[in-house]
């Protein structure tokens, strides 16, 4: 679905760790849970880099060094396809072939990170690390944890095994329970509005959004109808719509504010609706077409003209 572990040959040793994570390594004050939030590939790449740094045998200021035996073992290769049900593939995989670094994300045909994957992580994290080393698990699609999976995750967050860290990665923390967020050390990354609006599919959505203020209700319903079909495909398309629409509306609000406009209440309400739609799509198994309808109607009502 477009979300994957960095490809083979991607040396995350070159990815600079933000000060908060580097300080954790240098001081040795490693938290049991981190929440990395932001758009684009940077949060995922940083999560991978930090996980590798936790088992690196070099000095904390240099980790991951890329040269020690642990770094060589954790070098990402071609990612193994995951299946949240565990029927057509494993529910989780190792980073490289390092036994103490784990990675989960949505399976190729899944619309959420499943509770079975969380339970697999729970069981693995309670094992002792090889040679007493740190263990870490990255949950790369944390916004796609439904409430049941998050409640299961809470048990691990509340009673973490010694020398273990969970690293949650999400575009927006809004879909996570407050009890999950409160137990994580949060590392935020700047929003990358431009990246979300790039690409052929995004350009087509933006073209429609630029004309949404004058669109009729039947036209919006016709657009929303394009998000019908198998749920995994429909949900991915709707999620793309919500992501592009959020970035587009954020840009519109910023431009209007810089121009001195103060009539932004409707646009701000529409932005809040988009975030609730994203949360509902991820957590509540909401119908993608109905989510799209709600989002598009809110965008039209809040359009800045």
C-alpha positions as CSV (number, residue, x, y, z in Angstrom):
1,X,0.0,0.0,0.0
2,X,3.0,2.3,-0.5
3,X,4.3,1.8,3.0
4,X,7.3,-0.4,3.2
5,X,10.6,-0.8,5.1
6,X,13.3,1.2,3.4
7,X,14.6,-0.7,0.4
8,X,17.7,-2.8,0.1
9,X,20.9,-0.7,0.0
10,X,19.3,2.2,1.9
11,X,21.9,3.0,4.6
12,X,20.0,4.5,7.4
13,X,23.4,5.3,9.1
14,X,23.1,8.4,6.9
15,X,19.8,9.4,8.4
16,X,20.4,12.0,11.2
17,X,18.7,11.2,14.4
18,X,16.9,14.1,16.0
19,X,18.4,15.5,19.2
20,X,15.9,13.8,21.5
21,X,16.8,10.3,20.2
22,X,20.5,11.0,20.1
23,X,20.4,12.3,23.7
24,X,18.7,9.0,24.8
25,X,21.5,7.0,23.3
26,X,24.3,9.2,24.8
27,X,22.8,9.4,28.3
28,X,21.7,5.8,28.3
29,X,18.2,6.8,29.3
30,X,16.3,4.7,26.8
31,X,12.5,5.0,27.1
32,X,10.3,1.9,26.8
33,X,8.2,3.6,24.1
34,X,8.6,6.3,21.5
35,X,6.1,7.9,19.2
36,X,7.4,9.4,15.9
37,X,4.9,11.5,14.1
38,X,5.0,13.3,10.8
39,X,4.4,12.9,7.1
40,X,6.7,11.5,4.4
41,X,9.4,8.8,4.8
42,X,11.5,10.6,7.5
43,X,9.7,9.2,10.6
44,X,9.9,5.6,9.3
45,X,13.5,6.0,8.3
46,X,14.3,7.5,11.6
47,X,12.6,4.7,13.5
48,X,14.6,2.2,11.6
49,X,17.8,4.1,12.2
50,X,17.1,4.4,16.0
51,X,16.2,0.7,16.3
52,X,19.5,-0.2,14.7
53,X,21.3,2.3,16.9
54,X,19.9,0.6,20.0
55,X,21.8,-2.6,19.2
56,X,24.9,-1.0,17.7
57,X,28.2,-1.9,19.4
58,X,29.9,1.5,18.6
59,X,29.8,4.6,20.7
60,X,26.4,6.2,21.2
61,X,27.4,9.3,19.3
62,X,28.2,7.2,16.2
63,X,25.4,4.6,16.3
64,X,24.4,3.1,14.1
65,X,27.9,2.8,12.8
66,X,27.1,0.5,9.9
67,X,30.3,-1.5,10.5
68,X,29.9,-3.6,13.6
69,X,28.4,-7.1,13.6
70,X,25.1,-5.9,14.9
71,X,24.8,-3.2,12.2
72,X,25.7,-5.7,9.5
73,X,23.0,-8.0,10.8
74,X,20.4,-5.2,10.9
75,X,21.2,-3.9,7.4
76,X,17.7,-3.8,5.7
77,X,17.4,-6.1,2.8
78,X,14.4,-6.9,0.6
79,X,11.5,-6.7,3.0
80,X,9.4,-9.9,3.6
81,X,5.7,-9.3,2.8
82,X,3.6,-9.4,5.9
83,X,0.1,-10.9,6.4
84,X,-1.7,-9.7,9.4
85,X,-3.6,-12.9,9.6
86,X,-0.4,-15.0,9.4
87,X,-1.9,-17.2,6.7
88,X,0.0,-16.1,3.6
89,X,3.0,-14.7,5.4
90,X,4.4,-13.8,8.8
91,X,2.7,-11.3,11.0
92,X,6.0,-9.5,11.7
93,X,9.6,-9.6,10.4
94,X,13.1,-8.9,11.7
95,X,15.1,-5.9,10.6
96,X,17.6,-7.5,8.4
97,X,18.2,-10.7,10.2
98,X,18.9,-9.3,13.6
99,X,17.0,-11.4,16.2
100,X,16.4,-8.5,18.6
101,X,14.8,-6.0,16.1
102,X,11.2,-6.5,15.0
103,X,9.0,-4.7,12.5
104,X,5.3,-4.8,11.9
105,X,3.0,-2.9,9.5
106,X,-0.2,-3.6,7.6
107,X,-0.2,-6.6,5.4
108,X,-0.5,-6.0,1.7
109,X,-4.3,-6.6,1.7
110,X,-5.0,-5.4,5.2
111,X,-6.8,-2.2,6.2
112,X,-5.3,-2.2,9.7
113,X,-2.5,-3.5,11.9
114,X,-4.2,-6.5,13.5
115,X,-4.4,-7.5,17.1
116,X,-2.6,-10.8,16.2
117,X,0.4,-8.8,15.1
118,X,0.4,-6.9,18.4
119,X,0.2,-10.2,20.3
120,X,3.1,-11.6,18.2
121,X,5.2,-8.5,19.2
122,X,4.2,-9.0,22.9
123,X,5.4,-12.5,22.9
124,X,8.6,-11.7,21.1
125,X,9.5,-8.7,23.3
126,X,9.2,-10.8,26.5
127,X,12.0,-13.1,25.3
128,X,15.5,-12.3,26.5
129,X,17.6,-10.4,24.0
130,X,20.5,-12.2,22.4
131,X,23.6,-11.8,24.6
132,X,21.6,-9.5,26.9
133,X,21.2,-6.8,24.3
134,X,18.4,-4.3,23.9
135,X,15.2,-5.4,22.0
136,X,13.2,-3.1,19.9
137,X,10.0,-3.3,17.8
138,X,8.8,-0.8,15.2
139,X,5.1,-0.5,14.5
140,X,5.2,1.4,11.3
141,X,1.5,2.0,10.7
142,X,0.5,2.9,14.2
143,X,-2.4,5.0,13.0
144,X,-3.9,1.8,11.6
145,X,-4.1,0.1,15.0
146,X,-7.8,-0.3,15.9
147,X,-9.0,0.2,19.5
148,X,-8.8,-3.5,20.2
149,X,-5.2,-3.7,19.0
150,X,-4.3,-0.5,21.0
151,X,-5.8,-2.0,24.1
152,X,-3.6,-5.0,23.7
153,X,-0.6,-2.8,23.1
154,X,-1.4,-0.9,26.3
155,X,-0.6,-4.0,28.4
156,X,2.9,-4.0,26.9
157,X,3.3,-0.3,27.4
158,X,2.1,-0.5,31.0
159,X,4.5,-3.4,31.9
160,X,7.4,-3.3,29.5
161,X,10.0,-6.0,29.8
162,X,13.5,-4.8,30.8
163,X,15.7,-3.4,28.0
164,X,12.9,-3.2,25.4
165,X,11.6,-0.3,23.4
166,X,8.5,0.1,21.2
167,X,8.8,2.6,18.4
168,X,5.5,3.7,17.0
169,X,5.4,5.6,13.7
170,X,2.3,7.5,12.6
171,X,1.4,10.4,10.2
172,X,-0.9,11.8,12.9
173,X,-1.3,10.8,16.5
174,X,-5.0,11.7,16.5
175,X,-5.9,8.1,15.8
176,X,-4.2,6.8,18.9
177,X,-5.8,6.5,22.3
178,X,-4.7,9.1,24.8
179,X,-3.5,6.4,27.1
180,X,-1.2,5.1,24.4
181,X,0.2,8.5,23.6
182,X,0.8,9.4,27.2
183,X,3.1,6.4,27.7
184,X,5.3,7.3,24.7
185,X,8.2,9.8,24.4
186,X,7.0,11.9,21.4
187,X,9.3,13.0,18.6
188,X,7.6,15.2,16.0
189,X,8.7,16.0,12.5
190,X,7.6,19.0,10.5
191,X,4.7,18.5,8.2
192,X,5.7,18.1,4.5
193,X,2.7,19.6,2.8
194,X,4.5,19.8,-0.6
195,X,5.3,16.1,-0.7
196,X,1.7,15.1,0.0
197,X,0.5,17.2,-2.9
198,X,3.0,15.7,-5.4
199,X,2.4,12.8,-7.8
200,X,-0.1,12.1,-10.5
201,X,-2.8,10.8,-8.2
202,X,-2.4,13.7,-5.8
203,X,-2.5,16.2,-8.7
204,X,-5.9,14.7,-9.8
205,X,-7.3,15.1,-6.3
206,X,-6.0,18.6,-6.0
207,X,-7.6,19.5,-9.4
208,X,-11.0,18.4,-8.0
209,X,-10.4,20.2,-4.7
210,X,-9.6,23.4,-6.4
211,X,-13.2,23.3,-7.8
212,X,-14.9,21.9,-4.8
213,X,-16.5,25.3,-3.7
214,X,-18.8,25.2,-6.7
215,X,-19.4,21.5,-6.9
216,X,-22.9,20.2,-6.5
217,X,-23.9,17.6,-3.9
218,X,-24.6,15.0,-6.7
219,X,-21.1,15.7,-8.1
220,X,-19.5,15.1,-4.7
221,X,-21.5,11.9,-4.2
222,X,-20.4,10.7,-7.6
223,X,-16.8,11.4,-6.6
224,X,-17.3,9.5,-3.3
225,X,-18.7,6.6,-5.2
226,X,-15.3,6.0,-6.8
227,X,-14.2,4.8,-3.4
228,X,-16.4,1.7,-3.5
229,X,-15.1,-1.9,-3.9
230,X,-13.0,-4.3,-1.9
231,X,-12.3,-2.6,1.4
232,X,-8.5,-2.8,1.4
233,X,-8.4,-1.0,-2.0
234,X,-11.2,1.5,-1.1
235,X,-9.7,2.3,2.3
236,X,-6.3,3.0,0.7
237,X,-7.9,5.3,-1.8
238,X,-9.9,7.1,0.8
239,X,-6.9,7.5,3.0
240,X,-5.0,9.0,0.1
241,X,-7.9,11.4,-0.5
242,X,-7.9,12.4,3.2
243,X,-4.1,12.9,3.3
244,X,-4.0,15.0,0.2
245,X,-7.1,17.0,1.2
246,X,-5.6,17.7,4.6
247,X,-2.4,19.0,3.1
248,X,-4.3,21.0,0.5
249,X,-6.6,22.6,3.1
250,X,-3.7,23.3,5.4
251,X,-2.0,25.2,2.6
252,X,-5.2,27.1,1.8
253,X,-5.7,28.1,5.4
254,X,-2.0,29.2,5.7
255,X,-2.2,31.3,2.5
256,X,-5.5,32.9,3.6
257,X,-4.1,33.7,7.0
258,X,-1.0,35.3,5.5
259,X,-3.3,37.4,3.3
260,X,-5.0,38.7,6.4
261,X,-8.3,36.8,6.1
262,X,-10.1,36.1,9.4
263,X,-13.1,34.1,8.0
264,X,-11.4,30.8,8.6
265,X,-13.8,29.1,11.0
266,X,-15.5,27.0,8.3
267,X,-12.2,25.8,6.9
268,X,-10.9,25.0,10.4
269,X,-14.0,22.9,11.1
270,X,-13.5,21.1,7.8
271,X,-9.9,20.3,8.8
272,X,-11.1,18.9,12.1
273,X,-13.6,16.8,10.2
274,X,-10.9,15.4,8.0
275,X,-8.9,14.3,11.0
276,X,-12.0,12.6,12.5
277,X,-12.6,10.9,9.2
278,X,-9.0,9.5,9.2
279,X,-9.5,8.3,12.8
280,X,-12.8,6.6,11.9
281,X,-11.4,5.0,8.8
282,X,-8.5,3.5,10.7
283,X,-10.1,2.5,14.0
284,X,-13.8,1.9,13.4
285,X,-13.8,-0.1,10.2
286,X,-15.9,2.7,8.7
287,X,-17.3,2.4,5.1
288,X,-14.7,4.1,2.9
289,X,-17.3,5.6,0.5
290,X,-19.3,7.1,3.4
291,X,-16.1,8.5,4.9
292,X,-15.3,10.1,1.6
293,X,-18.8,11.6,1.3
294,X,-18.5,13.1,4.8
295,X,-15.1,14.6,4.0
296,X,-16.0,16.0,0.7
297,X,-19.2,17.7,2.0
298,X,-17.2,19.2,4.8
299,X,-14.6,20.5,2.4
300,X,-17.2,22.1,0.2
301,X,-18.9,23.7,3.2
302,X,-15.6,25.0,4.5
303,X,-14.2,26.1,1.2
304,X,-12.4,29.5,1.1
305,X,-13.7,31.5,-1.9
